Amino acid sequence: MSIGHVLYWLLTGALIGIGVIGILSIGFPFLLLGLIGVIFGAIRLGGSGLWAALVGFGGLPALILLWDVTSSPWACTTSTVIAPPLNTNYYTCVDTVFGPLTTYHVMAFGFGVIALLGLVWPVLHQVWARFHRGAA
């Protein structure tokens, strides 16, 4: 597996991830380009480095969502806001054990879990291969 394969799958996954989070605005071209990349990569590269697509799919959208929430003050949407503070972003919030979190926090967590699964995949593959080589 070459670094080129890993970078290719990382970029392809990132394009799909950006397409998913931006599907209601500018995401469709990114999603389409990423899906074309998956088809091309499956034909030309096979599965070599495919785990990097999960890292790209989860990592870049998670970073974008977290940046959006942390770049300016945020608040949950309410219908009783009379004069909203300047430069405050309003989000739909969900009540959790940790208090109110925006849907962006929840989506960033989900994308982050996907990225972590992509990072764990090659490690588990190596452990599995060593275990079966030792057993044979």
C-alpha positions in Angstrom: 0.0 0.0 0.0 1.5 3.3 -1.1 1.1 6.7 0.4 -0.5 7.7 -2.9 -3.3 5.2 -2.4 -3.9 6.4 1.2 -4.0 10.1 0.1 -6.3 9.3 -2.8 -8.8 7.5 -0.4 -8.4 10.3 2.2 -9.4 12.9 -0.4 -12.2 10.8 -1.8 -13.7 10.3 1.7 -13.3 14.0 2.5 -15.2 15.0 -0.6 -18.0 12.7 0.3 -18.1 14.0 3.8 -18.2 17.6 2.7 -20.9 16.7 0.3 -23.0 15.1 3.0 -22.8 18.0 5.5 -23.4 20.6 2.7 -26.0 18.7 0.7 -28.6 21.4 1.2 -26.4 24.1 -0.3 -23.1 23.4 -2.1 -22.6 19.8 -1.2 -24.0 18.0 -4.2 -21.0 18.6 -6.5 -18.6 17.4 -3.8 -20.7 14.3 -3.1 -20.9 13.5 -6.9 -17.1 14.0 -7.3 -16.4 11.8 -4.3 -18.7 9.0 -5.5 -17.0 9.1 -8.9 -13.7 8.9 -7.0 -15.0 5.8 -5.2 -15.9 4.1 -8.5 -12.6 5.0 -10.1 -10.6 4.0 -7.0 -12.4 0.7 -6.7 -11.6 -0.2 -10.3 -8.0 1.1 -10.3 -6.8 0.7 -6.8 -8.9 -2.0 -5.3 -9.2 -1.9 -1.5 -5.7 -0.8 -0.8 -5.9 2.0 1.7 -9.7 2.1 1.8 -9.6 2.7 5.5 -8.4 6.2 4.8 -11.7 7.0 3.1 -13.4 6.5 6.5 -10.9 8.8 8.1 -11.5 11.5 5.4 -15.2 11.0 5.5 -15.4 11.5 9.2 -12.4 13.7 10.0 -12.9 16.7 7.8 -16.6 17.2 8.4 -16.1 16.8 12.1 -13.4 19.6 12.0 -15.6 21.9 9.9 -18.6 21.4 12.2 -16.5 22.0 15.4 -14.9 25.0 13.9 -18.3 26.5 13.0 -19.5 26.0 16.6 -16.4 27.3 18.3 -15.6 30.3 15.9 -18.3 32.5 17.5 -20.7 32.5 20.4 -23.6 30.1 20.0 -27.0 29.7 21.6 -30.0 27.5 21.2 -32.9 28.7 19.2 -35.8 30.1 21.2 -39.0 31.8 20.2 -38.7 34.4 23.1 -35.5 36.2 21.9 -36.4 39.9 21.8 -33.0 41.4 20.8 -30.4 38.7 20.0 -26.8 39.5 20.9 -24.6 40.5 18.0 -22.5 37.8 16.3 -24.3 34.9 17.9 -25.1 31.8 15.9 -28.3 30.1 16.7 -28.6 26.3 16.3 -31.2 23.7 17.0 -30.2 22.1 20.3 -30.8 18.7 21.9 -30.8 18.1 25.7 -28.2 15.5 26.7 -26.6 14.3 29.9 -24.0 17.0 29.3 -26.5 19.8 28.9 -27.8 21.3 25.7 -25.7 20.6 22.7 -26.2 21.8 19.2 -27.0 19.4 16.4 -23.5 20.4 15.0 -21.9 19.0 18.2 -23.9 15.8 17.8 -23.0 15.4 14.1 -19.3 16.3 14.8 -19.3 13.5 17.4 -20.8 11.0 14.9 -18.3 12.0 12.2 -15.5 11.8 14.7 -16.5 8.2 15.6 -16.4 7.3 11.9 -12.9 8.8 11.6 -11.7 6.8 14.7 -13.1 3.6 13.2 -11.1 4.3 10.1 -8.0 4.8 12.1 -8.6 1.6 14.1 -9.3 -0.5 11.0 -5.7 -1.0 9.9 -4.5 -1.7 13.4 -7.2 -4.4 13.9 -6.3 -5.8 10.5 -2.6 -6.1 11.5 -3.6 -7.8 14.8 -5.9 -10.2 13.0 -3.2 -11.0 10.4 -0.5 -11.7 13.1 -2.9 -13.8 15.2 -3.8 -16.0 12.2 -0.2 -16.3 11.0 0.9 -17.4 14.5 -2.0 -19.9 14.7 -1.2 -21.6 11.4 
